[in-house]
Amino acid sequence: MAKGRMIARAIVKDPAVAKLSDKAALLYTWLIPFLDRQGKFYALPCEIKGEIMSRRPTFTLSVIEKCLKEIDVELGRIYGKNREYIVLKGFLNHNNPHPHEPKSDIPDYQGKNL
C-alpha cells in the first residue's frame, strides 16, 4: 500500500462522483490513499471504520455499508465470497503506482464490467 496518493482536481467534475451523497463522496475520496497499487482495498465496514473513519463518529458501520453500496454502483466493484474487497474503476488510468510499491495481498477482481 502506498504512503499516499494524489487526487486530481477533475474528481470534483466527475458526474459519477457528483451523484454520490456527501458521506459517500467523503468515503470515496478518503479511500483513495489507502488503495493498493491496483486500486483495491477491504470493503468490510469494520475494516473501513478502523482504518479510515475511526475519528468520524457519524460514520457508523451501517452508514459505511450504505456508502459502499453507492460507490459500487458506478465507481467501483465490491467482490469476493463475502463481498470483502473493493476495487475502484479506472484507478490505473489516473494513477502511476511506484514500481517498488509492494504487491497486494488482495485477490484480483474477476468479474466483468470494471
C-alpha positions in Angstrom: 0.0 0.0 0.0 1.3 3.5 -0.8 2.1 6.1 1.7 -0.4 8.4 -0.1 -2.0 9.2 -3.4 -2.6 12.4 -5.2 -6.2 13.2 -6.0 -6.7 15.1 -9.3 -8.9 18.2 -9.3 -11.0 16.6 -12.1 -12.7 14.4 -9.4 -14.9 17.3 -8.5 -16.3 17.4 -12.0 -16.8 13.7 -12.4 -20.6 13.1 -12.9 -20.4 9.7 -11.1 -18.8 11.3 -8.0 -21.4 14.1 -8.2 -24.2 11.6 -7.8 -22.8 10.3 -4.5 -24.3 11.5 -1.2 -22.0 13.8 0.8 -20.9 10.9 3.1 -20.3 8.5 0.2 -18.2 11.2 -1.6 -16.1 11.7 1.5 -15.6 8.0 2.0 -14.7 7.6 -1.7 -12.1 10.3 -1.7 -10.7 9.2 1.7 -10.5 5.6 0.4 -8.1 6.6 -2.4 -4.9 7.0 -0.3 -5.5 3.5 1.2 -5.8 1.6 -2.1 -3.1 -0.8 -3.2 -1.2 -0.5 -6.4 -4.2 -1.8 -8.4 -6.9 0.2 -6.7 -8.1 -2.4 -4.3 -8.9 -2.3 -0.6 -11.0 -4.1 2.0 -14.8 -3.5 1.7 -15.8 -4.7 5.1 -17.4 -1.8 7.0 -15.4 -2.7 10.2 -12.1 -2.5 8.3 -13.0 0.8 6.8 -14.2 2.2 10.2 -11.0 1.1 11.8 -8.6 2.2 9.1 -10.2 5.3 7.6 -13.2 6.6 9.5 -12.2 5.9 13.1 -12.4 9.5 14.1 -15.7 10.2 12.4 -18.4 9.1 14.9 -21.2 9.7 12.3 -19.7 7.0 10.1 -21.3 4.0 11.8 -21.0 0.6 10.3 -24.4 0.9 8.7 -23.6 4.3 7.2 -20.4 2.9 5.7 -22.3 0.0 4.3 -24.7 2.4 2.6 -21.8 4.5 1.2 -20.2 1.4 -0.2 -23.4 0.4 -2.0 -23.4 3.9 -3.6 -19.8 3.6 -4.7 -20.4 0.1 -6.0 -23.0 1.4 -8.5 -20.7 3.4 -10.8 -17.3 4.0 -9.3 -16.1 0.6 -8.1 -16.9 -3.0 -7.6 -17.3 -4.9 -4.4 -16.4 -8.5 -4.8 -15.2 -11.6 -3.0 -17.0 -14.6 -1.5 -18.2 -12.4 1.4 -18.1 -9.1 -0.5 -15.0 -8.3 1.4 -13.0 -6.3 -1.2 -13.5 -3.3 -3.4 -11.7 -2.1 -6.5 -12.2 1.4 -7.9 -12.8 1.6 -11.7 -10.3 3.5 -13.7 -7.7 3.6 -10.9 -4.8 2.8 -13.1 -6.0 5.3 -15.7 -5.3 8.1 -13.2 -2.5 6.7 -11.1 1.0 5.5 -11.7 1.9 3.3 -8.7 5.6 3.4 -7.7 7.5 0.4 -9.1 8.7 -0.5 -5.6 5.2 -0.4 -4.1 4.6 -3.9 -2.7 2.2 -6.3 -4.4 -1.2 -6.6 -2.9 -2.5 -9.4 -0.7 -6.0 -8.7 -2.0 -7.1 -11.0 -4.8 -7.8 -9.5 -8.2 -11.4 -8.7 -9.3 -12.5 -11.5 -11.7 -15.9 -10.1 -12.7 -16.9 -8.2 -15.8 -17.5 -4.5 -16.4 -14.8 -2.9 -14.4 
